[in-house]
Amino acid sequence: MKLILRIFITALLVMLIANFMKGVTISNGIETSLKVAIVLALLNFFVKPILVLLTLPITFFTLGLFLLVINTIIIMLCDHFLVEFRIDSFWTAMLFSIILSLFQSLLFQLTGETK
């Protein structure tokens, strides 16, 4: 049940952020937002741990700031896998990633969901 709630919260946030942010395009509204949330969850579960492990020295050297780049890569991979979801540039993906992470943290705390 927690996973479904997290995916719905992420889908709503993706749709909301895409409506207010230039450079992020979602074609079919809530349907595509749900697809983006599911693909992000799968990429975060399978790909992100591998990327974190491979870039551990860089992440350590940058005091964890390289994790922002890893999150951006995850967003850009989602853009690659879904035709209905488009992000214009690396910097747009980074800003989208930061905003999404902040709002997810806030809403997951308000709903009692923890990682």
C-alpha positions in Angstrom: 0.0 0.0 0.0 2.9 2.4 0.8 4.4 1.8 -2.6 1.2 2.6 -4.4 0.8 5.8 -2.3 4.4 6.8 -3.1 3.9 6.3 -6.8 0.7 8.3 -6.8 2.3 11.2 -4.9 5.3 11.1 -7.3 2.9 11.1 -10.3 1.1 14.1 -9.0 4.3 15.9 -8.3 5.7 15.1 -11.8 2.5 16.5 -13.4 2.5 19.6 -11.2 6.2 20.4 -11.8 5.9 19.8 -15.5 3.0 22.3 -15.7 5.0 25.0 -14.1 8.5 24.4 -15.5 9.7 25.3 -19.0 11.6 22.5 -20.7 9.6 19.6 -19.3 6.8 18.2 -21.4 4.3 15.5 -20.6 2.0 14.5 -23.4 -1.0 12.7 -21.9 -1.4 14.2 -18.4 -1.9 11.8 -15.5 -1.4 8.6 -17.6 2.1 9.7 -18.5 2.8 11.0 -15.0 2.0 7.5 -13.6 4.3 6.0 -16.2 7.0 8.4 -15.3 6.5 7.6 -11.6 6.7 3.9 -12.2 9.8 4.1 -14.4 11.5 6.4 -11.9 10.7 3.9 -9.1 12.2 1.1 -11.2 15.3 3.1 -12.2 15.8 4.1 -8.6 15.5 0.5 -7.4 17.7 -1.2 -10.1 20.0 1.4 -11.7 20.7 4.0 -9.0 22.5 1.6 -6.5 24.8 0.5 -9.3 25.6 4.1 -10.3 26.1 5.1 -6.6 28.5 2.2 -6.2 30.5 2.9 -9.3 30.8 6.6 -8.5 31.5 6.2 -4.8 35.0 7.8 -5.0 33.7 10.9 -6.9 30.7 11.1 -4.5 33.0 11.0 -1.5 35.4 13.6 -3.0 32.5 16.0 -3.7 31.0 15.4 -0.2 27.8 13.8 -1.7 27.0 16.5 -4.3 27.6 14.1 -7.1 24.4 12.4 -6.0 22.6 15.3 -7.7 24.2 14.3 -11.0 23.2 10.7 -10.4 19.6 11.8 -9.8 19.8 13.9 -13.0 21.0 10.9 -15.0 18.0 8.9 -13.6 15.6 11.6 -14.8 17.3 11.7 -18.2 17.1 7.9 -18.5 13.4 8.1 -17.8 13.2 10.7 -20.6 15.0 8.2 -22.8 12.6 5.3 -22.1 9.3 7.3 -22.3 8.3 9.0 -25.5 5.6 11.1 -23.8 8.0 12.6 -21.3 10.6 15.1 -22.6 13.2 17.1 -20.9 15.2 19.7 -22.9 18.6 19.8 -21.3 20.8 18.4 -18.5 20.3 21.5 -16.4 16.5 21.3 -16.7 16.7 17.7 -15.6 18.8 18.7 -12.6 16.4 21.4 -11.6 13.5 19.0 -12.1 15.3 16.4 -10.0 16.0 18.8 -7.2 12.4 20.2 -7.1 10.9 16.7 -7.2 13.2 15.4 -4.4 12.4 18.3 -2.2 8.6 18.0 -2.7 8.7 14.3 -2.3 10.6 14.6 1.0 8.1 17.2 2.3 5.0 15.2 1.2 6.3 11.8 2.4 6.9 13.3 5.8 3.4 14.9 5.9 1.8 11.6 5.0 3.9 9.6 7.4 5.8 7.7 4.6 9.5 7.2 5.3 12.2 5.7 3.2 
